[in-house]
């Protein structure tokens, strides 16, 4: 039988928190074979506006979270029939990370944050083949979003510096993109609509703005049989 198991955790369930520290986690599981692993050390993690939440309404999904520092928040939402995998590692203060995974195939996402005030969000929807996404942020006030809809898409983003923003959008199948932002005040928007599209790794080293859209259209005159 499927059942919901909401748990509001402050200081127990294997969390690395002392009695003097306010740490919070909320876990809801509906399905079978789902696994959650959470480790918190520091102060007031999971206590902010986003909180510290994991929701699994699928089968055999895996969610892993590690927080070291203060005032870091996270959200993981896994749904559909896929055995999704999500990992968040936060070191520092006031970082926010969210991963939403849906669909019938196993999506994989990782967010690594170290520093202050970084924001990262990954959203993945698949049917036949899972999508993969990796986001790494070090520094302060960096913002990243990855949105993948389709099958077999891959995205990788590294931000090292301050006040960098990046937005990745992939709609279709088997698309790949990667970017590295160093320094400060970089702005990047990459979008792919179609199948089998690939961008070379984009590297920004400060005060740079780049926008790229790739589209693969269906042929106007299909080949004769």
C-alpha positions as a Markdown table, in Angstrom:
| # | Residue | x | y | z |
|---|---|---|---|---|
| 1 | Unk | 0.0 | 0.0 | 0.0 |
| 2 | Unk | 1.2 | 3.5 | -0.8 |
| 3 | Unk | 1.3 | 5.9 | 2.1 |
| 4 | Unk | 2.3 | 9.4 | 2.9 |
| 5 | Unk | 4.9 | 9.9 | 5.7 |
| 6 | Unk | 5.2 | 13.5 | 6.6 |
| 7 | Unk | 8.0 | 14.1 | 9.1 |
| 8 | Unk | 8.9 | 17.4 | 10.6 |
| 9 | Unk | 12.4 | 17.0 | 11.9 |
| 10 | Unk | 14.2 | 19.5 | 14.1 |
| 11 | Unk | 17.0 | 17.7 | 15.9 |
| 12 | Unk | 16.7 | 14.0 | 15.3 |
| 13 | Unk | 16.4 | 11.3 | 12.5 |
| 14 | Unk | 20.1 | 11.1 | 12.0 |
| 15 | Unk | 20.7 | 14.8 | 11.5 |
| 16 | Unk | 24.1 | 16.1 | 12.6 |
| 17 | Unk | 22.7 | 18.9 | 14.8 |
| 18 | Unk | 23.2 | 19.6 | 18.5 |
| 19 | Unk | 20.5 | 20.4 | 20.9 |
| 20 | Unk | 21.5 | 24.1 | 20.8 |
| 21 | Unk | 21.0 | 24.5 | 17.0 |
| 22 | Unk | 17.7 | 25.0 | 15.2 |
| 23 | Unk | 17.6 | 22.8 | 12.1 |
| 24 | Unk | 14.5 | 21.8 | 10.3 |
| 25 | Unk | 13.5 | 19.2 | 7.6 |
| 26 | Unk | 10.2 | 18.1 | 6.3 |
| 27 | Unk | 10.0 | 14.8 | 4.4 |
| 28 | Unk | 7.0 | 13.3 | 2.6 |
| 29 | Unk | 7.1 | 10.0 | 0.9 |
| 30 | Unk | 4.4 | 8.3 | -1.2 |
| 31 | Unk | 5.5 | 5.2 | -3.0 |
| 32 | Unk | 7.9 | 2.4 | -2.4 |
| 33 | Unk | 11.7 | 2.2 | -2.4 |
| 34 | Unk | 12.3 | 5.9 | -1.9 |
| 35 | Unk | 15.4 | 7.0 | 0.0 |
| 36 | Unk | 16.3 | 10.2 | 1.8 |
| 37 | Unk | 19.7 | 11.1 | 3.3 |
| 38 | Unk | 20.1 | 14.4 | 5.1 |
| 39 | Unk | 23.1 | 15.8 | 7.1 |
| 40 | Unk | 23.0 | 19.2 | 8.7 |
| 41 | Unk | 25.6 | 21.1 | 10.8 |
| 42 | Unk | 25.5 | 24.7 | 11.7 |
| 43 | Unk | 22.7 | 26.9 | 12.7 |
| 44 | Unk | 19.2 | 27.6 | 11.3 |
| 45 | Unk | 19.5 | 25.5 | 8.2 |
| 46 | Unk | 16.0 | 24.8 | 6.7 |
| 47 | Unk | 14.5 | 27.6 | 8.8 |
| 48 | Unk | 14.2 | 30.2 | 6.0 |
| 49 | Unk | 11.4 | 31.0 | 3.5 |
| 50 | Unk | 12.2 | 27.9 | 1.3 |
| 51 | Unk | 12.7 | 25.7 | 4.3 |
| 52 | Unk | 14.2 | 22.2 | 4.2 |
| 53 | Unk | 11.8 | 19.9 | 2.3 |
| 54 | Unk | 11.8 | 16.7 | 0.4 |
| 55 | Unk | 8.7 | 15.3 | -1.3 |
| 56 | Unk | 8.8 | 12.0 | -3.1 |
| 57 | Unk | 5.8 | 10.7 | -4.9 |
| 58 | Unk | 7.4 | 8.1 | -7.2 |
| 59 | Unk | 9.3 | 4.8 | -6.9 |
| 60 | Unk | 12.9 | 4.1 | -5.9 |
| 61 | Unk | 13.9 | 7.8 | -5.9 |
| 62 | Unk | 17.0 | 9.0 | -4.1 |
| 63 | Unk | 17.4 | 12.4 | -2.4 |
| 64 | Unk | 20.6 | 13.5 | -0.7 |
| 65 | Unk | 21.3 | 16.7 | 1.1 |
| 66 | Unk | 24.3 | 18.0 | 3.1 |
| 67 | Unk | 24.3 | 21.4 | 4.8 |
| 68 | Unk | 27.2 | 23.0 | 6.6 |
| 69 | Unk | 26.8 | 26.6 | 7.7 |
| 70 | Unk | 23.9 | 28.8 | 8.5 |
| 71 | Unk | 20.5 | 29.8 | 7.1 |
| 72 | Unk | 20.7 | 27.5 | 4.0 |
| 73 | Unk | 17.5 | 26.3 | 2.5 |
| 74 | Unk | 16.6 | 23.5 | 0.1 |
| 75 | Unk | 13.6 | 21.9 | -1.7 |
| 76 | Unk | 13.6 | 18.5 | -3.5 |
| 77 | Unk | 10.4 | 17.4 | -5.3 |
| 78 | Unk | 10.4 | 14.0 | -7.1 |
| 79 | Unk | 7.3 | 12.8 | -8.9 |
| 80 | Unk | 6.1 | 10.5 | -11.7 |
| 81 | Unk | 7.4 | 6.9 | -12.2 |
| 82 | Unk | 11.1 | 7.6 | -12.6 |
| 83 | Unk | 13.8 | 6.5 | -10.1 |
| 84 | Unk | 15.1 | 10.1 | -9.9 |
| 85 | Unk | 18.3 | 11.1 | -8.2 |
| 86 | Unk | 18.8 | 14.5 | -6.6 |
| 87 | Unk | 21.8 | 15.7 | -4.6 |
| 88 | Unk | 22.3 | 19.1 | -2.9 |
| 89 | Unk | 25.5 | 20.1 | -1.0 |
| 90 | Unk | 25.5 | 23.6 | 0.7 |
| 91 | Unk | 28.4 | 25.1 | 2.5 |
| 92 | Unk | 28.2 | 28.7 | 3.7 |
| 93 | Unk | 25.3 | 30.9 | 4.5 |
| 94 | Unk | 21.9 | 31.9 | 3.0 |
| 95 | Unk | 22.2 | 29.7 | 0.0 |
| 96 | Unk | 19.0 | 28.4 | -1.7 |
| 97 | Unk | 18.7 | 25.3 | -3.9 |
| 98 | Unk | 15.7 | 23.6 | -5.4 |
| 99 | Unk | 15.4 | 20.5 | -7.6 |
| 100 | Unk | 12.1 | 19.4 | -9.2 |
| 101 | Unk | 12.1 | 16.1 | -11.1 |
| 102 | Unk | 9.1 | 14.6 | -12.9 |
| 103 | Unk | 8.3 | 12.0 | -15.5 |
| 104 | Unk | 8.7 | 8.3 | -16.3 |
| 105 | Unk | 12.5 | 8.2 | -16.7 |
| 106 | Unk | 15.2 | 8.7 | -14.1 |
| 107 | Unk | 16.4 | 12.3 | -14.1 |
| 108 | Unk | 19.7 | 13.1 | -12.3 |
| 109 | Unk | 20.5 | 16.5 | -10.8 |
| 110 | Unk | 23.2 | 17.9 | -8.5 |
| 111 | Unk | 23.7 | 21.3 | -7.0 |
| 112 | Unk | 26.8 | 22.3 | -5.2 |
| 113 | Unk | 26.9 | 25.7 | -3.4 |
| 114 | Unk | 29.7 | 27.3 | -1.3 |
| 115 | Unk | 29.7 | 30.9 | -0.3 |
| 116 | Unk | 26.9 | 33.4 | 0.5 |
| 117 | Unk | 23.5 | 34.1 | -0.9 |
| 118 | Unk | 23.7 | 31.8 | -4.0 |
| 119 | Unk | 20.5 | 30.7 | -5.7 |
| 120 | Unk | 20.0 | 27.6 | -7.9 |
| 121 | Unk | 17.0 | 25.9 | -9.4 |
| 122 | Unk | 16.8 | 22.8 | -11.6 |
| 123 | Unk | 13.5 | 21.5 | -13.1 |
| 124 | Unk | 13.5 | 18.3 | -15.1 |
| 125 | Unk | 10.7 | 16.4 | -17.0 |
| 126 | Unk | 11.3 | 13.3 | -19.0 |
| 127 | Unk | 9.5 | 10.3 | -20.4 |
| 128 | Unk | 11.7 | 7.6 | -22.0 |
| 129 | Unk | 15.3 | 8.7 | -21.1 |
| 130 | Unk | 16.3 | 10.8 | -18.1 |
| 131 | Unk | 17.9 | 14.2 | -18.2 |
| 132 | Unk | 21.1 | 15.2 | -16.3 |
| 133 | Unk | 22.0 | 18.6 | -14.8 |
| 134 | Unk | 24.9 | 19.8 | -12.8 |
| 135 | Unk | 25.2 | 23.2 | -11.1 |
| 136 | Unk | 28.2 | 24.4 | -9.1 |
| 137 | Unk | 28.3 | 27.8 | -7.4 |
| 138 | Unk | 31.1 | 29.3 | -5.3 |
| 139 | Unk | 31.2 | 33.0 | -4.3 |
| 140 | Unk | 28.3 | 35.2 | -3.5 |
| 141 | Unk | 24.9 | 36.2 | -5.0 |
| 142 | Unk | 25.1 | 34.0 | -8.0 |
| 143 | Unk | 21.8 | 32.9 | -9.7 |
| 144 | Unk | 21.3 | 29.9 | -11.8 |
| 145 | Unk | 18.3 | 28.1 | -13.4 |
| 146 | Unk | 18.2 | 24.9 | -15.5 |
| 147 | Unk | 14.9 | 23.8 | -17.2 |
| 148 | Unk | 14.9 | 20.5 | -19.1 |
| 149 | Unk | 11.9 | 19.1 | -20.9 |
| 150 | Unk | 12.4 | 16.0 | -23.1 |
| 151 | Unk | 14.7 | 13.0 | -23.0 |
| 152 | Unk | 18.4 | 12.6 | -22.8 |
| 153 | Unk | 19.3 | 16.3 | -22.3 |
| 154 | Unk | 22.5 | 17.3 | -20.5 |
| 155 | Unk | 23.5 | 20.6 | -18.9 |
| 156 | Unk | 26.5 | 21.7 | -16.9 |
| 157 | Unk | 27.1 | 25.1 | -15.3 |
| 158 | Unk | 29.9 | 26.4 | -13.1 |
| 159 | Unk | 29.8 | 29.8 | -11.4 |
| 160 | Unk | 32.8 | 31.2 | -9.5 |
| 161 | Unk | 32.6 | 34.8 | -8.4 |
| 162 | Unk | 29.8 | 37.2 | -7.6 |
| 163 | Unk | 26.6 | 38.5 | -9.0 |
| 164 | Unk | 26.6 | 36.1 | -12.0 |
| 165 | Unk | 23.3 | 35.0 | -13.6 |
| 166 | Unk | 22.7 | 32.1 | -15.9 |
| 167 | Unk | 19.6 | 30.6 | -17.4 |
| 168 | Unk | 19.6 | 27.2 | -19.3 |
| 169 | Unk | 16.5 | 26.0 | -21.2 |
| 170 | Unk | 16.4 | 22.7 | -23.1 |
| 171 | Unk | 13.2 | 21.5 | -24.9 |
| 172 | Unk | 13.5 | 18.4 | -27.0 |
| 173 | Unk | 15.8 | 15.4 | -26.9 |
| 174 | Unk | 19.6 | 14.7 | -26.7 |
| 175 | Unk | 20.7 | 18.3 | -26.4 |
| 176 | Unk | 23.9 | 19.3 | -24.6 |
| 177 | Unk | 25.1 | 22.6 | -23.1 |
| 178 | Unk | 27.8 | 23.8 | -20.8 |
| 179 | Unk | 29.1 | 27.1 | -19.4 |
| 180 | Unk | 31.6 | 28.5 | -16.9 |
| 181 | Unk | 31.3 | 32.0 | -15.3 |
| 182 | Unk | 34.3 | 33.5 | -13.5 |
| 183 | Unk | 34.6 | 36.9 | -12.0 |
| 184 | Unk | 31.6 | 39.1 | -11.5 |
| 185 | Unk | 28.5 | 40.5 | -13.2 |
| 186 | Unk | 28.3 | 38.0 | -16.0 |
| 187 | Unk | 24.9 | 37.3 | -17.6 |
| 188 | Unk | 24.2 | 34.2 | -19.7 |
| 189 | Unk | 21.1 | 32.8 | -21.4 |
| 190 | Unk | 21.3 | 29.5 | -23.4 |
| 191 | Unk | 18.2 | 27.9 | -25.0 |
| 192 | Unk | 17.8 | 24.8 | -27.2 |
| 193 | Unk | 14.7 | 23.8 | -28.9 |
| 194 | Unk | 14.9 | 20.6 | -31.0 |
| 195 | Unk | 17.0 | 17.4 | -31.1 |
| 196 | Unk | 20.7 | 16.7 | -31.0 |
| 197 | Unk | 21.8 | 20.3 | -30.5 |
| 198 | Unk | 25.1 | 21.1 | -28.9 |
| 199 | Unk | 26.8 | 24.3 | -27.8 |
| 200 | Unk | 30.5 | 24.6 | -27.2 |
| 201 | Unk | 31.4 | 25.4 | -23.6 |
| 202 | Unk | 30.8 | 29.1 | -23.0 |
| 203 | Unk | 33.3 | 30.8 | -20.7 |
| 204 | Unk | 32.8 | 34.3 | -19.2 |
| 205 | Unk | 35.4 | 36.1 | -17.2 |
| 206 | Unk | 33.6 | 39.2 | -15.9 |
| 207 | Unk | 31.2 | 41.9 | -17.0 |
| 208 | Unk | 30.0 | 39.9 | -20.0 |
| 209 | Unk | 26.5 | 39.3 | -21.4 |
| 210 | Unk | 25.8 | 36.4 | -23.8 |
| 211 | Unk | 22.5 | 35.1 | -25.2 |
| 212 | Unk | 22.3 | 32.0 | -27.5 |
| 213 | Unk | 19.2 | 30.3 | -28.9 |
| 214 | Unk | 19.5 | 27.1 | -31.0 |
| 215 | Unk | 16.5 | 25.8 | -32.9 |
| 216 | Unk | 16.2 | 22.8 | -35.2 |
| 217 | Unk | 13.2 | 23.1 | -37.4 |
| 218 | Unk | 11.5 | 20.4 | -39.3 |
| 219 | Unk | 12.4 | 20.4 | -43.1 |
| 220 | Unk | 10.0 | 22.4 | -45.3 |
| 221 | Unk | 10.2 | 19.7 | -48.0 |
| 222 | Unk | 10.6 | 16.2 | -46.5 |
| 223 | Unk | 12.6 | 13.7 | -48.5 |
| 224 | Unk | 10.6 | 11.5 | -50.8 |
| 225 | Unk | 10.2 | 7.9 | -49.8 |
